[in-house]
């Protein structure tokens, strides 16, 4: 029995648990084995002799005047045969031989002891590490279990799952790594401590170790957003106006930040100066892109709009949206990024919608389009004539119930609608009269005479009107013009009353 007691002490030291916990586990194991072996309903109790360290087993019965349950009660006479000082209502312990416990009972006791020890060990680990969440610890890769690593923390084991690993890293058994404690779980079957290499706290702890100003509180870390293996944005603020927070973290010639980058296997780190003003902080967080202006859309919902130059848009968004995603995570705001051109087009479309919403398609009913066709266009979200006029025949035929012939009717109605805005024929003929007047007044006078049927006066039929076309720059001979005009006048009136042209023809 001394061997059992010594074994309990050795096991307690190895597992780092209280020896009393192991002793209680051994007692419980003996009670379970006794119930299986003796197959009775008696109450058992195990006790250890403090002098010899031997563990003894007893059956406990209550002393009663009338015995109703022999398994749990006994008479006073029977009790006094065992203990002469027994009284009614007291308890009597009856010694049981532990040598009678067989191999199966011993195996059962062993399983119970191991289970109790594991539970005690898990409780000890939980109590030790539950308050150390986010702490940086040094670990050693103990073994590999599929995509996960099992690490040795010294007193216990920790698990590094796949989702908490950086994509740039890979380890072998025996490698030493630095991780942060992410979670402590008491109910898990495996190691109860979960560590991480992808958490933002890892970068923060590394900066605290490398930058003395952060360690002594001169520079404070205000936030950190990270995508492990890609990029990290960390916001810092100086509590001393004479200390540059960003410069302190970078170090001379970048030595401090380069040390952290090497630890993270080349991960990019953006060190940003923190500001209480959300607009200023957002401008810093979106670096290296240069921001033109920022508009707060909803301060309660934390929604802002950022406008950048067209050349800066891709830089502000980053690879696969990484830059703006990390900035939004660091700020805690929702960020919409637009270029100057996109914002201009958006404003123009809004102004156009306010100023000229467009004529509705129902107007085309006055131009021969049926009400049924108008309803079909409205069902297809074609609400304005401008929208209808911009559609191709193929797009119109895609609308349910509209065929090629109906497309022709629609086009005719649209053309009829727009034709009302064209110039009228009377307006188009007005400019033609002005050149005629300038070309020569004689032609106009002659045309008026023809329409009215009046005879021209003698002085009006002289050669002066005939010379006007030549003065206007006509290339025809003067004699031919004289003949043509003479014939016209003769048709309109009597030749005897017009001697002027005859004289001209003779000359």
C-alpha positions in Angstrom: 0.0 0.0 0.0 3.0 2.3 0.4 3.6 1.8 -3.3 0.1 3.2 -4.1 0.7 6.2 -1.9 4.1 6.9 -3.5 2.6 6.5 -7.0 -0.1 9.1 -6.1 2.6 11.6 -5.2 4.7 10.9 -8.3 1.6 11.3 -10.6 0.6 14.5 -8.9 3.9 16.1 -9.5 4.0 15.0 -13.1 0.6 16.4 -13.9 0.9 19.4 -11.7 -2.3 18.7 -9.7 -3.1 18.4 -6.1 -2.3 14.9 -4.5 -5.7 15.0 -2.7 -7.4 15.1 -6.1 -5.6 11.9 -7.2 -6.3 10.3 -3.8 -10.0 11.0 -4.2 -9.9 9.5 -7.6 -8.4 6.3 -6.3 -11.0 6.1 -3.6 -13.9 6.6 -6.1 -12.3 3.9 -8.3 -12.2 1.4 -5.4 -15.9 2.1 -4.6 -16.9 1.5 -8.2 -14.9 -1.7 -8.3 -16.4 -2.9 -5.0 -20.0 -2.4 -6.2 -19.3 -4.4 -9.4 -17.6 -7.2 -7.5 -19.9 -7.6 -4.5 -23.1 -6.9 -6.5 -25.0 -5.5 -3.5 -26.8 -2.3 -2.8 -24.7 -1.5 0.3 -23.1 1.8 0.8 -19.3 1.7 0.6 -16.7 4.1 1.7 -12.9 4.0 1.1 -10.4 5.5 3.5 -6.7 5.7 3.7 -4.7 4.9 6.7 -2.4 8.0 7.4 0.2 5.8 9.1 0.6 3.1 6.5 -0.9 4.7 3.5 -3.1 1.7 3.0 -6.5 2.2 1.4 -9.3 0.2 3.2 -12.8 -0.5 2.0 -15.8 -0.4 4.4 -19.6 -1.1 4.0 -21.6 1.5 6.0 -24.9 0.6 7.7 -27.2 2.6 10.0 -28.3 1.3 13.4 -32.1 1.1 13.7 -34.6 -0.4 16.1 -36.5 -2.0 13.4 -34.7 -3.1 10.3 -36.6 -2.4 7.1 -33.7 -2.5 4.6 -31.0 -5.1 5.5 -28.7 -3.7 2.9 -28.5 -0.3 4.6 -29.7 -1.0 8.2 -28.8 -3.3 11.1 -30.1 -3.9 14.6 -28.5 -2.5 17.7 -27.4 -6.0 18.9 -25.6 -6.7 15.6 -24.0 -3.3 15.7 -22.6 -3.8 19.2 -21.0 -7.0 18.2 -18.9 -4.9 15.9 -18.6 -1.8 18.0 -19.6 -2.0 21.7 -20.3 1.8 21.8 -22.9 1.7 19.0 -26.2 3.6 19.5 -29.5 3.9 17.7 -29.1 6.2 14.8 -25.4 5.8 14.5 -23.4 4.3 11.7 -21.3 1.1 11.7 -18.4 0.5 9.3 -17.9 -3.1 8.3 -14.4 -3.8 6.8 -14.3 -5.5 3.4 -11.4 -7.3 2.0 -9.8 -5.6 -1.1 -8.0 -8.8 -2.0 -11.2 -10.2 -3.2 -11.4 -7.6 -6.0 -10.6 -9.3 -9.2 -8.7 -8.2 -12.3 -11.7 -6.7 -14.0 -12.4 -4.6 -11.0 -8.8 -3.4 -11.0 -9.0 -2.5 -14.7 -12.2 -0.5 -14.0 -10.5 1.3 -11.1 -7.6 2.2 -13.4 -9.9 3.7 -16.0 -11.7 5.7 -13.3 -8.4 7.0 -12.0 -7.2 8.1 -15.4 -10.5 9.9 -16.1 -10.4 11.7 -12.8 -6.8 12.7 -13.3 -7.6 14.1 -16.8 -10.5 16.1 -15.5 -8.3 17.5 -12.7 -5.5 18.3 -15.2 -8.0 20.1 -17.5 -9.3 22.1 -14.6 -5.8 23.1 -13.6 -4.9 24.1 -17.2 -8.1 26.2 -17.5 -7.4 28.0 -14.2 -3.9 28.8 -15.3 -4.5 29.9 -18.9 -8.0 31.3 -18.9 -6.8 34.7 -17.7 -3.9 34.8 -20.2 -6.0 35.2 -23.4 -4.1 37.4 -25.9 -0.7 36.7 -24.2 2.4 35.9 -26.3 3.9 32.5 -25.5 6.8 30.5 -26.8 5.9 27.1 -28.0 7.6 24.0 -29.6 6.0 22.0 -32.4 5.4 18.6 -30.7 3.5 16.7 -33.4 1.4 17.2 -36.6 -2.2 16.0 -36.7 -3.5 16.5 -40.2 -3.6 20.2 -41.0 -3.2 21.1 -37.3 -0.1 21.4 -35.1 0.1 20.3 -31.5 2.5 22.5 -29.5 4.2 22.0 -26.2 3.7 24.8 -23.8 5.7 23.2 -21.0 3.0 22.2 -18.5 0.4 21.3 -21.1 -0.2 21.0 -24.9 -1.8 23.6 -27.2 -3.4 23.3 -30.6 -2.7 25.5 -33.6 -5.5 24.8 -36.1 -5.4 25.4 -39.8 -7.5 28.6 -39.7 -5.2 30.2 -37.2 -2.1 29.7 -39.3 -0.6 32.1 -41.8 -0.5 31.0 -45.4 3.2 32.0 -45.6 4.3 29.7 -42.8 5.0 26.0 -42.5 6.7 24.1 -39.6 8.4 20.8 -38.7 8.5 18.9 -35.4 10.9 20.6 -33.0 10.5 24.1 -34.4 10.1 26.9 -31.9 7.3 29.5 -32.7 5.7 32.4 -30.9 1.9 32.4 -30.7 -0.8 34.2 -28.8 -3.3 32.4 -26.7 -6.6 32.6 -28.5 -9.0 30.5 -26.4 -9.0 28.2 -23.4 -11.6 25.4 -23.5 -12.2 23.2 -20.6 -14.6 20.8 -22.3 -12.5 19.8 -25.3 -11.3 16.3 -25.7 -7.8 17.3 -26.9 -5.6 20.1 -25.7 -7.7 22.8 -24.1 -5.5 25.7 -25.1 -6.0 27.1 -28.6 -3.1 29.3 -29.9 -3.0 31.5 -33.1 -0.5 32.9 -35.5 -3.1 34.8 -37.6 -4.7 36.9 -34.8 -4.1 40.7 -34.8 -3.0 40.4 -31.2 0.2 38.7 -32.4 1.3 41.8 -34.2 0.4 44.0 -31.3 2.4 41.8 -28.8 5.3 41.8 -31.2 5.3 45.6 -31.4 5.1 45.8 -27.6 8.3 43.7 -27.4 10.2 45.6 -30.1 9.2 49.2 -29.4 10.2 50.5 -25.9 7.8 53.5 -26.3 4.8 51.1 -26.5 6.0 49.1 -23.6 6.4 52.1 -21.3 3.1 53.6 -22.4 4.4 56.6 -24.3 2.9 55.3 -27.6 -0.4 53.5 -27.4 -1.8 50.9 -29.9 -5.3 52.1 -30.8 -6.3 49.3 -33.2 -5.1 46.6 -35.5 -6.6 45.0 -38.6 -5.0 42.0 -40.2 -5.2 39.5 -43.0 -2.6 36.9 -42.1 0.1 36.4 -44.7 -1.0 39.5 -46.7 -1.2 42.8 -44.9 -1.6 44.4 -41.5 -2.7 47.9 -40.6 -1.9 49.1 -37.1 -3.0 52.5 -35.6 -0.7 54.1 -33.0 -1.0 57.4 -31.1 1.6 59.2 -29.1 0.9 60.6 -25.6 3.9 62.9 -25.8 4.0 65.7 -28.4 7.7 65.3 -28.7 7.5 61.6 -29.7 6.5 60.6 -33.2 4.4 57.5 -32.9 4.9 56.2 -36.4 8.7 56.9 -36.3 9.1 55.1 -33.0 7.4 52.0 -34.4 9.4 52.1 -37.6 12.8 52.6 -35.8 16.1 53.8 -37.2 16.4 52.7 -40.8 13.2 50.6 -40.2 15.0 48.1 -37.9 12.1 47.7 -35.5 9.4 47.0 -38.0 11.7 44.9 -40.2 12.3 42.6 -37.2 8.5 42.1 -36.9 8.2 41.5 -40.6 10.8 38.8 -40.5 8.9 37.1 -37.6 5.7 37.2 -39.8 7.6 35.8 -42.8 7.4 38.9 -44.9 3.9 40.1 -44.2 3.4 43.8 -45.2 2.7 46.2 -42.3 1.1 49.7 -42.5 1.8 51.8 -39.5 -0.9 54.6 -39.3 -1.2 57.6 -37.0 -4.4 57.5 -35.1 -6.8 60.5 -34.9 -10.0 61.1 -33.0 -11.5 62.7 -36.1 -13.0 60.0 -38.2 -12.3 61.8 -41.5 -8.7 62.4 -40.7 -8.3 58.8 -39.4 -9.9 57.5 -42.6 -7.5 59.5 -44.7 -4.5 58.0 -42.9 -6.0 54.5 -42.9 -6.4 54.4 -46.7 -2.7 55.1 -47.3 -0.8 54.7 -49.5 -3.7 56.1 -51.6 -4.3 59.9 -51.6 -7.9 60.9 -50.7 -9.5 63.9 -52.4 -12.4 64.3 -50.0 -14.6 62.4 -47.5 -18.3 62.8 -46.9 -20.1 61.3 -43.8 -23.3 59.8 -45.1 -24.7 58.4 -41.8 -22.8 59.1 -38.5 -25.1 56.8 -36.5 -24.7 53.8 -38.8 -21.0 54.8 -39.4 -21.2 55.1 -43.1 -18.8 57.3 -45.2 -18.1 58.0 -48.8 -14.5 58.5 -50.0 -13.7 60.3 -53.3 -10.3 59.7 -54.9 -8.6 60.7 -58.1 -9.1 58.4 -61.1 -5.5 57.4 -60.9 -5.7 56.6 -57.2 -8.8 54.4 -57.3 -7.1 51.0 -57.8 -4.5 51.9 -55.1 -7.2 52.9 -52.6 -9.2 49.7 -53.2 -6.1 47.5 -53.1 -5.6 44.0 -54.4 -9.0 42.2 -54.3 -10.3 45.1 -52.1 -7.8 44.4 -49.4 -6.8 48.0 -48.6 -10.3 49.4 -48.2 -11.4 46.2 -46.3 -8.6 46.6 -43.8 -9.2 50.3 -43.4 -12.9 49.7 -42.8 -12.1 47.1 -40.2 -9.6 49.4 -38.5 -12.0 52.3 -38.4 -15.2 50.3 -37.7 -16.9 52.3 -40.5 -18.5 51.2 -43.7 -16.5 52.9 -46.6 -17.7 53.5 -50.1 -14.9 54.5 -52.5 -15.6 56.3 -55.8 -13.4 58.0 -58.3 -14.0 61.6 -59.4 -15.4 60.5 -62.7 -17.9 58.1 -61.1 -19.0 60.8 -58.7 -19.4 63.3 -61.5 -21.6 60.8 -63.5 -23.6 60.0 -60.5 -24.3 63.7 -59.8 -25.2 64.3 -63.5 -27.6 61.4 -63.5 -29.3 62.7 -60.3 -29.6 66.2 -61.8 -31.0 64.8 -65.0 -33.5 62.8 -63.1 -34.6 65.9 -61.2 -34.6 68.4 -64.1 -35.8 66.3 -67.1 -37.5 63.1 -66.0 -38.7 62.5 -69.6 -42.1 62.3 -71.2 -44.2 59.2 -70.3 -44.9 56.6 -72.9 -48.7 57.1 -72.3 -48.3 60.2 -74.5 -47.8 58.0 -77.5 -51.6 57.1 -77.4 -52.2 60.4 -79.1 -49.9 59.3 -81.9 -51.6 56.0 -82.8 -50.2 53.6 -80.2 -52.8 51.4 -78.4 -53.3 51.3 -74.7 -52.5 47.6 -74.6 -49.0 48.2 -76.1 -48.4 51.0 -73.6 -49.3 48.7 -70.7 -46.8 46.1 -72.0 -44.1 48.7 -72.2 -44.8 49.8 -68.6 -44.7 46.2 -67.4 -41.3 45.9 -69.0 -40.1 49.0 -67.0 -40.1 51.2 -70.1 -41.7 54.3 -68.7 -40.4 57.2 -70.8 -40.3 58.0 -74.5 -36.6 58.7 -74.2 -36.0 55.2 -72.9 -38.2 53.7 -75.6 -36.4 55.6 -78.4 -33.0 54.4 -77.2 -34.0 50.7 -77.5 -33.2 48.6 -80.5 -35.8 46.5 -82.4 -34.2 43.4 -80.9 -34.6 44.7 -77.4 -38.3 45.6 -78.1 -39.0 42.1 -79.5 -37.7 40.6 -76.2 -40.7 42.2 -74.4 -43.5 39.7 -74.1 -46.4 40.3 -76.5 -44.5 42.6 -78.9 -43.6 41.3 -82.4 -41.9 42.8 -85.5 -45.1 44.5 -86.8 -45.7 46.0 -83.4 -42.1 47.3 -83.3 -42.9 49.1 -86.5 -46.0 50.7 -85.0 -44.0 51.8 -82.0 -41.2 53.3 -84.1 -43.8 55.2 -86.2 -45.4 56.6 -83.0 -42.0 57.7 -81.6 -41.1 59.4 -84.9 -44.4 61.1 -85.0 -43.9 62.4 -81.4 -40.4 63.8 -82.2 -41.5 65.3 -85.5 -43.6 67.9 -83.7 -40.3 69.5 -82.5 -39.0 69.9 -86.1 -39.2 73.2 -88.1 -42.5 73.7 -90.1 -42.4 74.0 -93.9 -43.4 77.7 -93.9 -40.4 78.5 -91.7 -38.1 76.5 -94.0 -39.2 78.4 -97.1 -38.6 81.9 -95.7 -34.8 82.0 -96.2 -35.3 81.2 -99.9 -37.1 84.5 -100.6 -34.3 86.6 -99.3 -31.6 85.6 -101.9 -34.2 86.1 -104.7 -34.8 89.7 -103.5 -31.1 90.3 -103.3 -30.4 88.7 -106.7 -32.6 91.2 -108.6 -35.7 93.3 -108.0 -36.8 93.0 -111.6 -37.5 89.3 -111.4 -39.7 89.8 -108.4 -41.6 92.6 -110.1 -42.1 90.4 -113.1 -43.5 87.5 -111.1 -46.0 89.9 -109.3 -47.2 91.2 -112.6 -47.7 87.6 -113.9 -49.8 86.7 -110.8 -51.9 89.9 -110.8 -52.4 90.2 -114.6 -51.6 93.9 -114.6 -49.5 95.6 -117.4 -46.3 97.2 -116.4 -45.7 100.9 -116.9 -43.6 102.2 -119.7 -40.7 103.1 -117.5 -40.9 99.8 -115.6 -40.3 97.9 -118.9 -37.2 99.7 -119.8 -33.8 98.0 -120.0 -32.8 98.8 -116.4 -34.6 95.8 -114.9 -33.1 93.6 -117.6 -29.6 94.6 -116.6 -30.1 93.7 -112.9 -29.4 89.9 -113.4 -26.2 90.7 -115.2 -25.2 93.0 -112.3 -25.9 90.1 -109.9 -23.3 88.0 -111.5 -25.1 85.9 -114.1 -23.1 84.5 -117.0 -25.9 84.4 -119.6 -25.8 87.0 -122.5 -27.9 90.1 -122.2 -29.8 89.5 -125.4 -31.0 86.0 -124.3 -32.4 87.5 -121.0 -34.1 90.2 -123.0 -35.9 87.7 -125.2 -37.0 85.5 -122.3 -38.4 88.4 -120.3 -40.1 89.9 -123.4 -41.9 86.6 -124.1 -43.2 86.5 -120.6 -44.6 89.9 -120.6 -46.2 89.4 -124.0 -48.1 86.4 -122.6 -49.3 88.5 -119.7 -50.5 91.6 -121.6 -50.7 93.3 -125.0 -47.5 93.8 -127.0 -48.6 97.1 -128.5 -48.7 98.7 -125.1 -45.1 97.8 -124.4 -42.7 99.5 -126.9 -39.8 99.4 -124.5 -38.9 95.8 -125.0 -39.2 96.1 -128.8 -36.6 98.8 -128.8 -34.3 96.8 -126.7 -34.7 93.8 -129.0 -33.9 96.0 -132.0 -30.8 97.4 -130.4 
